[in-house]
Amino acid sequence: MSSLEIFSLVAGLVGGLAMFLYGMNVMSGGLTKAAGGKLESVLAKVTEHPIIAYIFGVGVTALVQSSSASTVMVVGLVNSGIMTLKQAVNVILGANLGTTFTAWLLSLNAISSDNFIINLLKPKSFTPFLAIIGIGLYMFSKNDKKKNIGTILLGFSVLMFGMSTMSDAVSPLKDVESFKRVLTTFSNPIIGFLVGIIFTMVIQSSAGTIGVLQALSLSVKIKYSMAIPVVIGAEVGTCITAILSSLGANKNGKRTALMHLYFNAIKASLFMIIFYALHATLNFAFMENEIGMVGIAGIHTLVNLVATPLMLPFSGLLVSLALRTIPIDEKEKKEQEEQKGIQTLDPRFLANPPFALEQARIAAIAMANMSKDALVKAISLIDNYDAEVAEDVDYLERKVDTYEDQLGTYLMQINAHHLGVKDSHTLSVLLHCITDYERISDHALNIMQKASNMSENKRSFTPKAKSEMEIFASAVEEIMDLSIQAFENQDVAIAKKIEPLEEAIDGIHMEVKRRHVRRLRKGKCTIEQGFDLSDIGTDFERIADHCSNIAVGLIEVDEDAYDSHGYIQQLKADKGKDFEKEVDFYQNKYLLPAVKY
């Protein structure tokens, strides 16, 4: 062949491949847009059952014409937490079978007949008309749905034109001996297998590799021995797209891509070992026969038709392999624990409302203690910042948020049932208090973030301010302890001790701020330190307020009264001797040290 002929051949082959891949991408994008984002939402809903997930994986991939596209979609759903690994693996298995539809679509090019009607089924005959319709819809329609249909038709037309261009470009090679020798090397299973992997990784499409092979088979004699290893190699090479898409994903997103890789690698390896072992023993005669476009599509389908249903019962092994490759660390365990539903809030308990209410009470007490732990840890960070402890505070705050959300929903479900007087009181207390404990955890997070900021900017309180804040913190920790004791035991006597302590804490806050202003005037501390002290002091005071809300809620429910604001106003207006005595007790207990200015 002359240099010009070689150049024309390469240009035709590369250009045809480019049009083929572009057409496939445009068609896939159009199909996805036409679905209007419904594919993802339906995927997330139907994947609970393995068989349905598998069938849906087949259907979605056949629809969007790309296993890479559907697998990348699944990686995104797992990455966002909408789908679990166990749900994703079955969709991936289905995607491997669904992608074989493309090869059958391309094999229509192999139709050859003198019959006019049959010849019309050949894409070369009808794609020009589809292209005209497609460009008309795309350019002149204002309706998005019609534009998407136009995009699909244009993509399909470009894809088929690319296929035809590749076939025409390689047609002269059928008489070139050197090219025939190159093709013959594909008969070596290892070489053919590697060619399939590498070429598919480069173009990032197994359908593209099989399309090129089918285009070659239209013009050049391709044997079964040449095509089989390339087709199997393409099954492994196609995993590169999902792996690349998972690079920016979280660990579960990466595990999803690995499951795709492991399945295809296991499938391909077992096929190569078993098939070629049998071939070495039985010497299959068909291996030297010409395969054709339909034969290539048939091999691609047969491998997946056998392998994917067989793997379905063992899909958990793929999940295990992915988890072994990327193990779950402590941080991820915490995140999983945080997202996991509260085990005691089982919907089946709702048939027995008193028992369900007791389970909710146990969960609420756990939530209260988590809020307390978050507070204690946050306070410890003010003088001794530790990144790991700060992470614990953040984790506890998120977990408390989850508890509040799930408990609120569960309690409303219980409330729909008939409850006795005592149980109604308990439910009212729980509904009243869980919001306050959630807000306390928010304030603990605020304190942690302020401590982090102080640590980053190398700021700390003056010795006197530190001593005052330690006393302030001790009072806040005690009011928190009292609120949990009262809440856990529904003890009104303990609840009545909280309001006097809350009033004492208000006094401490005012005195701490007053002392800071004096130090600031004398130049003994900075404005920035004052902001730190003010912010943390405000969080302390609001935590005390929430503890007061909890106590008042307990008292009101016990007395069948439901006006919190009115109750507190009345309590402070009366200020009987017992109340004043309690306030004095706490003021003396948490007396700030005398200072000279």
C-alpha positions as CSV (number, residue, x, y, z in Angstrom):
1,M,0.0,0.0,0.0
2,S,1.2,3.5,-0.8
3,S,1.7,6.2,1.9
4,L,-1.4,8.0,0.6
5,E,-3.5,4.9,0.9
6,I,-2.3,4.2,4.4
7,F,-3.0,7.8,5.4
8,S,-6.5,7.6,4.0
9,L,-7.1,4.3,5.7
10,V,-5.9,5.6,9.1
11,A,-7.9,8.9,8.7
12,G,-11.0,7.0,7.8
13,L,-10.7,4.5,10.7
14,V,-9.9,7.2,13.3
15,G,-12.6,9.6,12.0
16,G,-15.1,6.8,11.8
17,L,-14.3,5.8,15.4
18,A,-14.5,9.4,16.6
19,M,-18.0,9.7,15.0
20,F,-19.0,6.4,16.4
21,L,-18.1,7.3,20.0
22,Y,-19.5,10.8,19.7
23,G,-22.7,9.5,18.3
24,M,-23.0,7.0,21.1
25,N,-22.3,9.7,23.7
26,V,-24.9,12.1,22.1
27,M,-27.5,9.3,21.9
28,S,-26.8,8.2,25.5
29,G,-27.0,11.8,26.7
30,G,-30.3,12.4,24.9
31,L,-31.9,9.2,26.3
32,T,-30.8,10.2,29.8
33,K,-32.2,13.7,29.4
34,A,-35.5,12.3,27.9
35,A,-35.8,10.3,31.1
36,G,-35.9,13.7,33.0
37,G,-33.8,12.5,36.0
38,K,-36.4,9.8,36.7
39,L,-33.9,7.0,36.1
40,E,-31.9,7.9,39.3
41,S,-35.0,8.3,41.5
42,V,-36.5,5.0,40.2
43,L,-33.1,3.2,40.6
44,A,-33.0,4.3,44.3
45,K,-36.5,2.9,44.9
46,V,-36.4,-0.4,43.1
47,T,-33.0,-1.7,44.3
48,E,-34.2,-3.2,47.6
49,H,-35.0,-6.5,45.8
50,P,-32.0,-8.2,44.1
51,I,-33.9,-9.6,41.2
52,I,-35.7,-6.4,40.5
53,A,-32.4,-4.4,40.8
54,Y,-30.8,-6.8,38.3
55,I,-33.6,-6.5,35.8
56,F,-33.6,-2.8,36.2
57,G,-29.9,-2.7,35.6
58,V,-30.4,-4.6,32.4
59,G,-33.2,-2.2,31.3
60,V,-31.5,1.1,32.2
61,T,-28.2,0.1,30.4
62,A,-30.1,-1.1,27.3
63,L,-31.9,2.3,27.4
64,V,-28.9,4.6,27.8
65,Q,-26.8,2.3,25.5
66,S,-23.8,2.3,27.9
67,S,-22.8,0.1,30.9
68,S,-20.3,2.8,31.7
69,A,-23.0,5.5,31.9
70,S,-25.3,3.4,34.1
71,T,-22.4,2.3,36.4
72,V,-21.2,5.9,36.8
73,M,-24.9,6.7,37.7
74,V,-24.8,4.0,40.3
75,V,-21.4,5.3,41.7
76,G,-23.0,8.7,42.1
77,L,-26.1,7.3,43.9
78,V,-23.9,5.3,46.3
79,N,-21.6,8.3,46.8
80,S,-24.6,10.4,47.8
81,G,-25.9,7.7,50.2
82,I,-29.1,7.2,48.3
83,M,-28.1,3.6,47.5
84,T,-26.1,1.0,49.5
85,L,-23.3,-1.2,48.2
86,K,-25.6,-4.3,48.5
87,Q,-28.2,-2.6,46.3
88,A,-25.7,-1.3,43.8
89,V,-24.0,-4.6,43.1
90,N,-27.2,-6.1,41.6
91,V,-27.7,-3.1,39.3
92,I,-24.1,-3.5,38.1
93,L,-24.6,-7.2,37.3
94,G,-27.6,-6.2,35.3
95,A,-25.7,-3.5,33.5
96,N,-23.2,-6.0,32.1
97,L,-26.0,-7.8,30.3
98,G,-27.9,-4.7,29.3
99,T,-24.8,-3.3,27.4
100,T,-24.9,-6.3,25.0
101,F,-28.0,-4.7,23.4
102,T,-25.7,-2.2,21.6
103,A,-23.9,-4.9,19.7
104,W,-27.2,-6.4,18.4
105,L,-28.3,-2.9,17.3
106,L,-25.0,-2.5,15.3
107,S,-25.4,-6.0,13.8
108,L,-28.3,-4.7,11.8
109,N,-25.6,-3.4,9.4
110,A,-25.0,-7.1,8.5
111,I,-28.4,-7.4,6.8
112,S,-28.0,-8.2,3.1
113,S,-30.9,-8.9,0.8
114,D,-32.3,-8.1,-2.6
115,N,-35.7,-7.7,-1.0
116,F,-36.5,-4.0,-0.7
117,I,-38.5,-4.2,2.5
118,I,-35.8,-6.3,4.3
119,N,-33.1,-4.0,3.0
120,L,-34.9,-1.0,4.6
121,L,-34.0,-2.6,8.0
122,K,-30.4,-1.9,7.3
123,P,-29.3,1.2,9.2
124,K,-27.4,2.5,6.1
125,S,-30.8,2.7,4.4
126,F,-32.9,4.5,7.1
127,T,-30.3,6.5,9.1
128,P,-30.2,9.4,6.6
129,F,-34.0,9.9,7.1
130,L,-33.6,9.7,10.9
131,A,-30.8,12.3,10.7
132,I,-33.1,14.7,8.8
133,I,-35.9,14.2,11.3
134,G,-33.5,14.6,14.2
135,I,-31.9,17.8,13.0
136,G,-35.4,19.2,12.2
137,L,-36.6,18.5,15.8
138,Y,-33.4,19.7,17.4
139,M,-33.2,23.0,15.4
140,F,-36.8,24.0,15.0
141,S,-38.7,22.6,18.0
142,K,-39.2,24.6,21.2
143,N,-40.4,21.7,23.2
144,D,-37.6,20.1,25.3
145,K,-38.9,16.6,24.9
146,K,-38.9,16.9,21.1
147,K,-35.4,18.4,21.2
148,N,-34.3,15.3,23.2
149,I,-35.8,13.0,20.7
150,G,-34.0,14.9,18.0
151,T,-30.7,14.5,19.9
152,I,-31.3,10.7,20.2
153,L,-32.0,10.4,16.5
154,L,-29.0,12.5,15.5
155,G,-26.7,10.5,17.9
156,F,-27.9,7.2,16.4
157,S,-27.4,8.5,12.9
158,V,-23.8,9.7,13.6
159,L,-23.1,6.4,15.4
160,M,-24.2,4.4,12.4
161,F,-22.4,6.7,10.0
162,G,-19.2,6.3,12.0
163,M,-19.6,2.5,11.9
164,S,-20.1,2.7,8.1
165,T,-17.0,5.0,7.7
166,M,-14.8,2.5,9.7
167,S,-16.0,-0.4,7.6
168,D,-15.3,1.4,4.4
169,A,-11.9,2.6,5.6
170,V,-10.7,-0.9,6.4
171,S,-12.2,-2.5,3.3
172,P,-8.9,-2.3,1.4
173,L,-7.1,-4.3,4.1
174,K,-8.8,-7.5,3.2
175,D,-6.2,-8.1,0.6
176,V,-3.2,-6.9,2.6
177,E,-1.2,-9.9,3.9
178,S,0.6,-7.9,6.7
179,F,-2.7,-6.8,8.2
180,K,-4.0,-10.4,8.1
181,R,-0.9,-11.5,10.0
182,V,-1.6,-8.8,12.6
183,L,-5.1,-10.0,13.0
184,T,-3.9,-13.6,13.3
185,T,-2.0,-12.6,16.4
186,F,-5.3,-11.9,18.0
187,S,-5.9,-15.6,17.9
188,N,-3.4,-15.9,20.7
189,P,-5.8,-15.7,23.7
190,I,-3.4,-13.6,25.8
191,I,-2.6,-11.1,23.1
192,G,-6.3,-10.7,22.0
193,F,-7.4,-10.4,25.6
194,L,-4.8,-7.6,26.3
195,V,-5.7,-5.8,23.0
196,G,-9.4,-5.8,24.1
197,I,-8.5,-4.4,27.6
198,I,-6.1,-1.7,26.4
199,F,-8.2,-0.5,23.4
200,T,-11.3,-0.3,25.6
201,M,-9.4,1.6,28.3
202,V,-8.2,4.1,25.7
203,I,-11.7,4.8,24.2
204,Q,-13.5,4.1,27.5
205,S,-16.3,2.1,25.8
206,S,-16.6,-1.7,25.5
207,A,-19.4,-1.0,22.9
208,G,-16.9,1.0,21.0
209,T,-14.3,-1.8,20.9
210,I,-17.0,-4.3,19.9
211,G,-18.3,-1.8,17.3
212,V,-14.8,-1.5,15.7
213,L,-14.5,-5.3,15.7
214,Q,-17.9,-5.6,14.0
215,A,-16.9,-2.9,11.5
216,L,-13.8,-4.9,10.7
217,S,-15.9,-8.1,10.2
218,L,-17.9,-6.4,7.5
219,S,-14.8,-5.9,5.3
220,V,-12.2,-8.3,6.6
221,K,-12.4,-12.0,7.5
222,I,-12.5,-12.1,11.3
223,K,-12.5,-15.6,12.9
224,Y,-14.0,-16.7,16.2
225,S,-10.5,-17.3,17.5
226,M,-9.6,-13.6,16.9
227,A,-12.8,-12.1,18.1
228,I,-13.5,-14.0,21.4
229,P,-10.5,-12.9,23.4
230,V,-10.9,-9.2,22.3
231,V,-14.6,-9.3,23.3
232,I,-13.7,-10.7,26.7
233,G,-10.8,-8.2,27.2
234,A,-13.3,-5.4,26.4
235,E,-15.4,-6.5,29.4
236,V,-12.5,-5.7,31.7
237,G,-11.3,-2.6,30.0
238,T,-14.7,-0.9,30.2
239,C,-14.3,-0.7,34.0
240,I,-11.9,2.2,33.6
241,T,-14.7,4.7,33.2
242,A,-16.4,3.9,36.5
243,I,-12.9,3.8,38.2
244,L,-12.1,7.3,36.9
245,S,-15.5,8.6,37.9
246,S,-15.0,7.3,41.4
247,L,-11.7,9.2,42.0
248,G,-13.5,12.1,43.5
249,A,-16.1,10.0,45.3
250,N,-16.2,8.9,48.9
251,K,-15.1,5.4,49.9
252,N,-18.4,3.7,49.1
253,G,-18.3,5.3,45.6
254,K,-14.8,3.8,45.1
255,R,-16.0,0.4,46.4
256,T,-18.9,0.5,43.8
257,A,-16.4,1.0,41.0
258,L,-14.2,-1.8,42.4
259,M,-17.2,-4.2,42.5
260,H,-17.7,-3.5,38.8
261,L,-14.0,-4.2,38.1
262,Y,-13.9,-7.4,40.3
263,F,-17.0,-8.9,38.7
264,N,-15.8,-8.3,35.1
265,A,-12.2,-9.5,36.0
266,I,-13.6,-12.7,37.6
267,K,-16.0,-13.3,34.8
268,A,-13.4,-12.7,32.1
269,S,-10.7,-14.8,33.9
270,L,-13.0,-17.8,34.5
271,F,-14.2,-17.7,30.9
272,M,-10.7,-17.6,29.5
273,I,-9.5,-20.4,31.7
274,I,-12.5,-22.7,31.3
275,F,-13.1,-22.0,27.6
276,Y,-9.5,-22.3,26.4
277,A,-8.9,-25.4,28.6
278,L,-11.9,-27.0,26.9
279,H,-10.7,-25.8,23.5
280,A,-7.2,-27.4,24.2
281,T,-9.0,-30.7,25.0
282,L,-11.8,-30.7,22.4
283,N,-10.3,-28.5,19.7
284,F,-13.5,-26.6,18.8
285,A,-13.8,-26.6,15.0
286,F,-15.8,-23.4,14.8
287,M,-12.8,-21.4,16.1
288,E,-11.5,-21.1,12.5
289,N,-14.9,-20.1,11.1
290,E,-15.7,-16.5,10.1
291,I,-17.7,-14.9,12.9
292,G,-19.5,-11.9,11.4
293,M,-21.3,-9.0,13.2
294,V,-24.1,-11.2,14.6
295,G,-21.6,-13.8,15.9
296,I,-19.7,-11.0,17.7
297,A,-22.9,-9.8,19.3
298,G,-23.8,-13.4,20.2
299,I,-20.5,-14.0,22.0
300,H,-20.8,-10.8,23.9
301,T,-24.4,-11.6,25.0
302,L,-23.7,-15.3,25.8
303,V,-20.8,-14.6,28.2
304,N,-23.0,-12.1,30.2
305,L,-26.2,-14.1,29.9
306,V,-24.4,-17.0,31.6
307,A,-22.2,-15.1,34.0
308,T,-24.5,-12.4,35.5
309,P,-27.4,-14.6,36.6
310,L,-25.0,-17.1,38.1
311,M,-23.2,-14.4,40.1
312,L,-26.5,-12.9,41.4
313,P,-26.8,-15.3,44.4
314,F,-23.2,-14.6,45.3
315,S,-23.3,-10.8,44.8
316,G,-22.4,-10.4,48.5
317,L,-18.9,-11.7,47.7
318,L,-18.3,-8.7,45.5
319,V,-19.3,-6.4,48.3
320,S,-17.0,-8.3,50.7
321,L,-14.1,-8.0,48.2
322,A,-14.6,-4.3,47.9
323,L,-14.8,-3.8,51.7
324,R,-11.6,-5.9,52.1
325,T,-9.8,-3.7,49.5
326,I,-11.0,-0.4,51.1
327,P,-11.7,-1.3,54.8
328,I,-14.1,0.6,56.9
329,D,-12.1,2.8,59.3
330,E,-13.2,4.2,62.7
331,K,-14.4,7.5,61.2
332,E,-16.6,5.7,58.7
333,K,-18.0,3.4,61.4
334,K,-19.0,6.5,63.3
335,E,-20.7,7.9,60.2
336,Q,-22.5,4.7,59.6
337,E,-23.6,4.5,63.2
338,E,-24.9,8.1,62.9
339,Q,-26.9,7.4,59.8
340,K,-28.3,4.1,61.1
341,G,-31.8,4.1,62.4
342,I,-32.3,3.9,66.2
343,Q,-32.8,0.2,66.7
344,T,-35.2,0.6,69.7
345,L,-37.7,2.5,67.4
346,D,-39.0,-0.6,65.6
347,P,-42.2,0.1,63.7
348,R,-43.5,-3.3,64.8
349,F,-43.7,-2.0,68.4
350,L,-46.4,0.5,67.4
351,A,-48.9,-2.2,67.7
352,N,-48.3,-2.0,71.5
353,P,-48.1,1.8,72.1
354,P,-47.0,1.7,75.8
355,F,-44.1,-0.6,74.9
356,A,-43.2,1.6,71.9
357,L,-43.3,4.7,74.2
358,E,-40.9,3.0,76.6
359,Q,-38.5,2.3,73.7
360,A,-38.7,5.9,72.7
361,R,-38.0,7.0,76.3
362,I,-34.9,4.9,76.4
363,A,-33.7,6.4,73.1
364,A,-34.5,9.9,74.4
365,I,-32.4,9.3,77.5
366,A,-29.5,8.1,75.3
367,M,-29.9,11.3,73.3
368,A,-29.8,13.4,76.4
369,N,-26.6,11.7,77.6
370,M,-25.0,12.3,74.1
371,S,-25.8,16.0,74.5
372,K,-24.2,16.0,77.9
373,D,-21.1,14.2,76.5
374,A,-20.8,16.7,73.7
375,L,-21.0,19.6,76.2
376,V,-18.4,18.1,78.6
377,K,-16.0,17.4,75.7
378,A,-16.5,20.9,74.2
379,I,-15.8,22.5,77.6
380,S,-12.5,20.5,77.9
381,L,-11.4,22.0,74.6
382,I,-11.4,25.6,75.9
383,D,-8.1,25.2,77.8
384,N,-6.7,22.1,76.1
385,Y,-7.7,21.9,72.4
386,D,-7.5,18.4,70.9
387,A,-8.5,17.7,67.3
388,E,-9.8,14.2,68.0
389,V,-12.0,15.4,70.9
390,A,-13.3,18.2,68.6
391,E,-14.2,15.5,66.0
392,D,-16.1,13.6,68.8
393,V,-18.1,16.7,69.6
394,D,-19.0,17.2,65.9
395,Y,-20.0,13.5,65.6
396,L,-22.1,13.6,68.8
397,E,-23.9,16.7,67.6
398,R,-24.8,15.1,64.2
399,K,-25.9,11.9,66.0
400,V,-28.2,13.9,68.3
401,D,-29.7,15.6,65.3
402,T,-30.5,12.1,63.8
403,Y,-32.0,11.1,67.1
404,E,-34.3,14.1,67.3
405,D,-35.5,13.6,63.8
406,Q,-36.3,9.9,64.2
407,L,-37.7,10.2,67.7
408,G,-40.0,13.1,66.7
409,T,-41.4,11.0,63.8
410,Y,-41.8,7.9,66.0
411,L,-43.5,9.8,68.8
412,M,-46.0,11.3,66.4
413,Q,-46.8,7.8,65.2
414,I,-47.4,6.7,68.8
415,N,-49.5,9.7,69.4
416,A,-51.9,8.5,66.7
417,H,-52.9,5.6,69.0
418,H,-55.0,5.8,72.1
419,L,-52.9,6.3,75.3
420,G,-53.6,6.3,79.0
421,V,-53.2,9.5,81.1
422,K,-49.7,8.5,82.4
423,D,-48.5,7.5,78.9
424,S,-49.8,10.8,77.5
425,H,-47.9,12.7,80.1
426,T,-44.7,10.7,79.2
427,L,-45.2,11.4,75.5
428,S,-45.7,15.1,76.1
429,V,-42.5,15.2,78.2
430,L,-40.5,13.5,75.4
431,L,-41.8,15.7,72.7
432,H,-41.1,18.8,74.9
433,C,-37.6,17.8,75.8
434,I,-35.9,16.3,72.8
435,T,-35.8,19.7,71.0
436,D,-34.0,21.3,74.0
437,Y,-31.4,18.5,74.1
438,E,-30.8,18.9,70.4
439,R,-30.3,22.7,70.9
440,I,-27.9,22.0,73.8
441,S,-25.8,19.8,71.4
442,D,-25.8,22.8,68.9
443,H,-24.4,25.0,71.6
444,A,-21.7,22.4,72.5
445,L,-20.7,22.5,68.8
446,N,-20.5,26.3,68.9
447,I,-18.2,26.1,72.0
448,M,-16.0,23.5,70.1
449,Q,-15.8,25.8,67.1
450,K,-14.9,28.8,69.2
451,A,-12.2,26.7,71.0
452,S,-10.8,25.6,67.6
453,N,-10.7,29.2,66.5
454,M,-8.9,30.2,69.7
455,S,-6.4,27.4,69.2
456,E,-5.7,28.3,65.5
457,N,-5.1,31.9,66.4
458,K,-3.1,31.0,69.6
459,R,-5.4,32.9,71.9
460,S,-6.3,31.9,75.5
461,F,-8.0,33.5,78.4
462,T,-6.1,35.4,81.1
463,P,-5.6,33.4,84.3
464,K,-8.4,35.3,86.1
465,A,-10.8,34.9,83.2
466,K,-9.9,31.2,83.0
467,S,-10.7,30.7,86.7
468,E,-14.0,32.5,86.3
469,M,-14.9,30.5,83.2
470,E,-14.1,27.2,85.0
471,I,-16.6,28.1,87.7
472,F,-19.1,29.2,85.1
473,A,-18.6,25.8,83.3
474,S,-19.0,23.8,86.5
475,A,-22.4,25.4,87.2
476,V,-23.5,24.7,83.6
477,E,-22.4,21.0,83.9
478,E,-24.4,20.7,87.1
479,I,-27.6,22.1,85.6
480,M,-27.1,19.7,82.7
481,D,-26.7,16.7,85.2
482,L,-29.8,17.8,87.1
483,S,-31.9,18.1,83.9
484,I,-31.0,14.6,82.8
485,Q,-31.7,13.1,86.3
486,A,-35.1,14.8,86.3
487,F,-35.8,13.8,82.7
488,E,-34.8,10.2,83.1
489,N,-36.7,9.6,86.3
490,Q,-39.5,12.2,85.6
491,D,-38.6,13.6,89.0
492,V,-40.4,16.8,89.7
493,A,-38.5,17.4,93.0
494,I,-35.2,17.5,91.1
495,A,-36.7,19.6,88.3
496,K,-37.7,22.3,90.8
497,K,-34.0,22.7,91.7
498,I,-33.1,23.7,88.2
499,E,-34.8,27.1,87.9
500,P,-32.9,28.6,91.0
501,L,-29.6,27.3,89.5
502,E,-30.5,28.8,86.1
503,E,-31.0,32.2,87.8
504,A,-27.7,31.9,89.6
505,I,-26.0,31.1,86.2
506,D,-27.6,34.3,84.7
507,G,-25.9,36.2,87.6
508,I,-22.6,34.5,87.0
509,H,-22.8,35.4,83.3
510,M,-23.4,39.1,84.0
511,E,-20.6,39.2,86.6
512,V,-18.1,37.5,84.2
513,K,-18.9,40.1,81.5
514,R,-18.6,43.0,84.0
515,R,-15.2,41.8,85.1
516,H,-14.0,41.4,81.6
517,V,-15.0,45.0,80.8
518,R,-12.8,46.1,83.8
519,R,-9.9,44.1,82.6
520,L,-10.3,45.5,79.1
521,R,-10.2,49.1,80.4
522,K,-7.0,48.4,82.3
523,G,-5.4,46.8,79.2
524,K,-5.2,43.4,80.9
525,C,-6.9,41.5,78.0
526,T,-7.8,42.1,74.4
527,I,-11.0,42.7,72.5
528,E,-10.6,39.4,70.7
529,Q,-10.4,37.6,74.1
530,G,-13.5,39.5,75.0
531,F,-15.4,38.2,72.0
532,D,-14.3,34.6,72.8
533,L,-15.5,35.0,76.4
534,S,-18.8,36.6,75.4
535,D,-19.6,33.9,72.8
536,I,-18.8,31.0,75.1
537,G,-20.7,32.7,78.0
538,T,-23.7,33.2,75.8
539,D,-23.7,29.5,74.8
540,F,-23.4,28.6,78.5
541,E,-26.3,30.8,79.5
542,R,-28.5,29.4,76.6
543,I,-27.7,25.8,77.7
544,A,-28.9,26.7,81.1
545,D,-32.1,28.2,79.6
546,H,-32.8,24.9,77.7
547,C,-32.2,22.9,80.9
548,S,-34.8,25.3,82.5
549,N,-37.2,24.5,79.7
550,I,-36.8,20.8,80.3
551,A,-37.5,21.2,84.0
552,V,-40.5,23.4,83.5
553,G,-41.9,21.0,80.9
554,L,-41.6,18.2,83.4
555,I,-43.3,20.3,86.1
556,E,-46.1,21.5,83.8
557,V,-46.9,18.1,82.5
558,D,-47.1,16.7,86.0
559,E,-49.4,19.6,87.0
560,D,-51.4,19.5,83.6
561,A,-50.3,23.0,82.8
562,Y,-48.8,24.0,79.5
563,D,-47.7,27.6,79.6
564,S,-43.9,27.6,80.1
565,H,-43.4,31.3,79.9
566,G,-46.3,32.0,82.3
567,Y,-45.0,29.4,84.8
568,I,-41.5,30.9,85.0
569,Q,-42.9,34.4,85.3
570,Q,-45.1,33.3,88.1
571,L,-42.3,31.4,89.8
572,K,-40.0,34.4,89.7
573,A,-42.7,36.9,90.7
574,D,-43.6,34.8,93.8
575,K,-39.9,34.2,94.8
576,G,-40.8,32.5,98.0
577,K,-38.3,31.8,100.7
578,D,-37.5,28.4,99.5
579,F,-36.7,29.6,96.0
580,E,-34.5,32.5,97.3
581,K,-32.8,30.0,99.6
582,E,-32.0,27.7,96.6
583,V,-30.7,30.7,94.6
584,D,-28.4,31.8,97.5
585,F,-27.1,28.3,97.8
586,Y,-26.0,28.1,94.2
587,Q,-24.7,31.7,94.2
588,N,-22.4,30.7,97.1
589,K,-21.5,27.4,95.6
590,Y,-20.3,29.0,92.4
591,L,-19.1,32.3,93.9
592,L,-16.5,33.9,91.6
593,P,-13.1,34.6,93.4
594,A,-12.7,38.1,94.7
595,V,-10.4,40.3,92.6
596,K,-8.7,43.7,92.9
597,Y,-8.5,46.0,90.0
